[in-house]
Amino acid sequence: TEIYTLSLHDALPISSTEPVGTAMTLTDDLLGPRLAADAAAPLVTYYDDACGERIELSGTTLANWAAKTANLLRDECDLEPGGRVAVLLSAHWQTLAVLLGAWWCGAEVVADPADADVVCCDADRLPVAADAGAGVVVALSLHAFGRGLSGLPAGVVDYATEVRLHGDVFMPDGPGEAALEGAAHDTVLAAARAAALASGLVAGARVLTTRDWSVADGLVEVPLAVLAAGAALVQCRNVDPGALDR
């Protein structure tokens, strides 16, 4: 495992021979090549040393979670291509499933819940979502064993409970105009590939990070550059420095 520091300040222009935005959605462009190359290989490994959680997802498993999320957003939350999804979540494998699911729907992912069609948030940020007056609020427990949230306000969707009821295959309705904070699909993909190129990420690499990324912090450097490179993400939270080498 190698540890990379990713920075867009030193990003190189994307290669002119690399096609940009060849698929209908950003999720197809990020997941498609990996699923075609080695769908069974680990794509995301998540550690939380505070609670001892460790989970590893193959490309197939992550795609299934993203598809379930996309079906939940479309069928239960009435999200359409061009809709806006505010993601108020920290670095977690379920956050990645939410992002990929939203992009599969052709949605624009944003940090500000104001005027969003759907807000996906953790329990601590439920008041922020409620104050924003969003169309639908989806609450995530981010629990290691998939436990749902109890005592949710009326109308709030419990992600852990509802997502499992949806299909693990998703057929996109079409792309939206923007993918991330007003930037188009092609622009986001090109920036992710440029960041990967600048940091020397290659297909098959395992990229360890302790960065607590979020939409507000920026997603291009982590995790999108990792996925765009065809690499695998090893995400560590609340890391025990003594365990980092292992």
C-alpha positions as CSV (number, residue, x, y, z in Angstrom):
1,T,0.0,0.0,0.0
2,E,1.3,3.5,-0.9
3,I,0.2,6.8,0.6
4,Y,-0.4,9.6,-1.8
5,T,-0.9,13.3,-1.2
6,L,-3.3,14.6,-3.8
7,S,-3.4,18.2,-4.9
8,L,-5.1,19.9,-7.7
9,H,-2.6,22.8,-7.5
10,D,-0.1,20.7,-9.4
11,A,-2.6,18.9,-11.6
12,L,-1.5,18.2,-15.2
13,P,-3.8,18.7,-18.1
14,I,-5.7,15.6,-19.0
15,S,-4.2,13.6,-21.9
16,S,-5.7,14.6,-25.2
17,T,-6.0,10.9,-26.1
18,E,-8.2,10.1,-23.0
19,P,-11.9,10.3,-23.9
20,V,-13.9,12.4,-21.5
21,G,-17.5,11.7,-20.5
22,T,-18.0,8.7,-22.8
23,A,-20.8,7.3,-20.7
24,M,-24.2,8.7,-19.9
25,T,-23.5,9.5,-16.3
26,L,-20.4,10.2,-14.1
27,T,-21.0,7.0,-12.2
28,D,-20.8,5.0,-15.4
29,D,-17.5,6.7,-16.3
30,L,-16.1,6.1,-12.8
31,L,-17.3,2.5,-12.2
32,G,-17.6,1.1,-15.7
33,P,-13.9,0.5,-16.5
34,R,-13.2,-1.0,-13.1
35,L,-16.2,-3.4,-13.4
36,A,-15.1,-4.4,-16.9
37,A,-11.5,-5.0,-15.8
38,D,-11.9,-6.8,-12.4
39,A,-15.3,-6.4,-10.8
40,A,-14.5,-8.9,-8.0
41,A,-11.3,-7.1,-6.8
42,P,-11.5,-4.9,-3.7
43,L,-12.5,-1.3,-4.6
44,V,-13.1,0.3,-1.2
45,T,-11.7,-0.8,2.1
46,Y,-13.0,1.2,5.1
47,Y,-11.5,1.3,8.6
48,D,-12.7,3.2,11.7
49,D,-10.3,2.6,14.5
50,A,-12.7,4.3,17.0
51,C,-15.2,1.5,16.8
52,G,-13.1,-1.3,15.2
53,E,-15.2,-1.3,11.9
54,R,-13.6,-2.8,8.9
55,I,-15.4,-3.4,5.6
56,E,-14.2,-4.3,2.2
57,L,-16.3,-3.8,-1.0
58,S,-15.6,-5.2,-4.4
59,G,-16.5,-3.2,-7.5
60,T,-19.6,-5.3,-7.9
61,T,-20.7,-4.7,-4.3
62,L,-20.2,-1.0,-4.4
63,A,-22.1,-0.9,-7.7
64,N,-24.9,-2.8,-6.1
65,W,-25.1,-0.3,-3.2
66,A,-25.0,2.6,-5.7
67,A,-27.8,1.0,-7.7
68,K,-29.9,0.5,-4.6
69,T,-29.3,4.1,-3.6
70,A,-30.2,5.3,-7.1
71,N,-33.4,3.3,-7.1
72,L,-34.3,4.7,-3.7
73,L,-33.7,8.3,-4.8
74,R,-35.7,7.9,-8.0
75,D,-38.5,5.7,-6.9
76,E,-39.0,6.9,-3.3
77,C,-37.7,10.4,-3.4
78,D,-38.9,11.2,-7.0
79,L,-35.5,12.4,-8.1
80,E,-35.2,13.2,-11.8
81,P,-32.2,14.0,-14.0
82,G,-31.1,17.5,-13.3
83,G,-32.3,17.4,-9.6
84,R,-30.1,18.6,-6.8
85,V,-28.9,16.3,-4.0
86,A,-27.3,17.9,-1.0
87,V,-24.9,15.4,0.7
88,L,-24.1,16.3,4.3
89,L,-22.0,13.3,5.1
90,S,-18.4,12.6,6.1
91,A,-15.9,10.2,4.5
92,H,-17.5,6.8,4.6
93,W,-18.2,4.0,2.2
94,Q,-21.9,4.7,2.4
95,T,-21.2,8.3,1.4
96,L,-19.6,7.0,-1.7
97,A,-22.6,4.8,-2.5
98,V,-24.8,7.9,-2.1
99,L,-22.7,10.0,-4.4
100,L,-22.5,7.4,-7.1
101,G,-26.3,6.7,-6.7
102,A,-27.1,10.4,-7.1
103,W,-24.9,10.7,-10.2
104,W,-26.5,7.6,-11.7
105,C,-29.8,9.4,-11.4
106,G,-28.3,12.3,-13.4
107,A,-28.4,14.6,-10.3
108,E,-26.2,17.5,-9.3
109,V,-24.4,16.9,-6.0
110,V,-24.1,20.0,-3.8
111,A,-23.1,20.9,-0.2
112,D,-25.7,23.5,0.5
113,P,-29.2,22.0,1.3
114,A,-31.0,25.1,0.4
115,D,-33.3,24.5,-2.5
116,A,-32.1,20.9,-2.8
117,D,-34.6,18.3,-4.0
118,V,-33.1,15.7,-1.7
119,V,-30.8,16.0,1.4
120,C,-28.8,13.0,2.5
121,C,-27.4,13.6,5.9
122,D,-26.3,11.9,9.2
123,A,-28.3,12.2,12.4
124,D,-26.2,15.2,13.7
125,R,-27.2,17.3,10.6
126,L,-30.9,16.5,10.6
127,P,-31.7,20.0,12.0
128,V,-29.7,21.6,9.2
129,A,-31.6,19.6,6.6
130,A,-35.0,20.4,8.3
131,D,-34.2,24.1,8.4
132,A,-33.3,24.1,4.7
133,G,-36.8,23.0,3.8
134,A,-35.6,20.4,1.3
135,G,-38.1,18.3,-0.6
136,V,-37.1,14.9,0.9
137,V,-34.6,14.2,3.7
138,V,-32.8,10.8,3.8
139,A,-31.0,10.1,7.1
140,L,-28.0,7.8,7.3
141,S,-26.9,6.2,10.6
142,L,-23.6,5.1,9.0
143,H,-23.7,2.2,11.5
144,A,-21.2,-0.6,11.1
145,F,-23.9,-3.3,11.0
146,G,-26.5,-1.3,9.1
147,R,-28.7,-0.4,12.0
148,G,-31.3,2.2,11.2
149,L,-32.2,5.4,13.1
150,S,-35.1,5.5,15.5
151,G,-37.3,8.4,16.4
152,L,-36.9,10.2,13.0
153,P,-39.3,13.1,12.3
154,A,-42.3,12.3,10.1
155,G,-41.4,12.2,6.4
156,V,-37.7,11.5,6.9
157,V,-36.5,8.4,5.1
158,D,-34.3,6.0,7.0
159,Y,-31.6,5.0,4.5
160,A,-30.5,1.8,6.3
161,T,-34.0,0.4,6.4
162,E,-35.3,1.5,3.0
163,V,-32.2,1.1,0.7
164,R,-32.2,-2.7,1.2
165,L,-35.7,-3.0,-0.3
166,H,-34.5,-1.6,-3.7
167,G,-33.1,-3.4,-6.7
168,D,-29.3,-3.8,-7.2
169,V,-29.5,-2.9,-10.9
170,F,-30.2,0.6,-12.1
171,M,-31.0,1.9,-15.6
172,P,-30.3,5.7,-15.9
173,D,-33.0,7.9,-17.3
174,G,-30.5,10.4,-18.7
175,P,-27.8,12.8,-17.7
176,G,-28.3,16.1,-16.0
177,E,-26.6,19.4,-16.9
178,A,-24.4,19.5,-13.8
179,A,-22.8,16.8,-11.7
180,L,-20.9,18.6,-8.8
181,E,-21.5,22.1,-7.5
182,G,-22.4,23.5,-10.9
183,A,-19.6,21.7,-12.8
184,A,-20.6,19.4,-15.7
185,H,-20.0,15.7,-15.8
186,D,-17.1,16.1,-18.3
187,T,-15.5,18.8,-16.3
188,V,-15.6,16.8,-13.0
189,L,-14.2,13.7,-14.8
190,A,-11.4,15.6,-16.5
191,A,-10.4,17.2,-13.1
192,A,-10.4,13.8,-11.4
193,R,-8.2,12.3,-14.1
194,A,-5.9,15.3,-14.0
195,A,-5.5,15.0,-10.2
196,A,-4.8,11.3,-10.6
197,L,-2.2,11.9,-13.3
198,A,-0.5,14.6,-11.2
199,S,-0.3,12.3,-8.2
200,G,1.0,9.3,-10.1
201,L,-2.0,7.1,-9.5
202,V,-2.2,4.1,-11.7
203,A,-4.8,1.4,-12.3
204,G,-4.6,-1.3,-9.6
205,A,-2.9,0.9,-7.0
206,R,-4.3,0.8,-3.4
207,V,-4.5,4.4,-2.1
208,L,-4.5,4.8,1.6
209,T,-5.9,8.1,3.0
210,T,-6.9,9.5,6.3
211,R,-8.5,12.6,4.8
212,D,-12.0,13.3,6.0
213,W,-13.4,14.4,2.7
214,S,-16.9,15.7,2.1
215,V,-18.7,17.7,-0.7
216,A,-17.9,20.9,1.2
217,D,-14.2,20.0,1.4
218,G,-14.0,18.8,-2.2
219,L,-14.3,15.4,-3.8
220,V,-12.1,15.6,-6.8
221,E,-8.8,14.8,-5.1
222,V,-10.4,12.1,-2.8
223,P,-12.2,9.9,-3.7
224,L,-12.8,10.8,-7.4
225,A,-9.2,10.8,-8.5
226,V,-8.8,7.3,-7.1
227,L,-11.8,5.9,-8.9
228,A,-10.9,7.8,-12.1
229,A,-7.4,6.2,-12.1
230,G,-8.8,2.7,-11.7
231,A,-7.2,2.4,-8.3
232,A,-8.7,1.2,-5.0
233,L,-9.5,3.3,-2.0
234,V,-8.4,2.4,1.6
235,Q,-10.2,5.0,3.7
236,C,-9.2,5.3,7.4
237,R,-11.0,7.3,10.0
238,N,-10.1,8.0,13.6
239,V,-6.8,6.3,12.8
240,D,-4.6,4.8,15.4
241,P,-1.1,5.9,14.4
242,G,0.4,2.7,15.7
243,A,-1.7,0.7,13.3
244,L,-1.1,2.8,10.2
245,D,1.9,0.8,8.9
246,R,0.0,-2.4,9.3
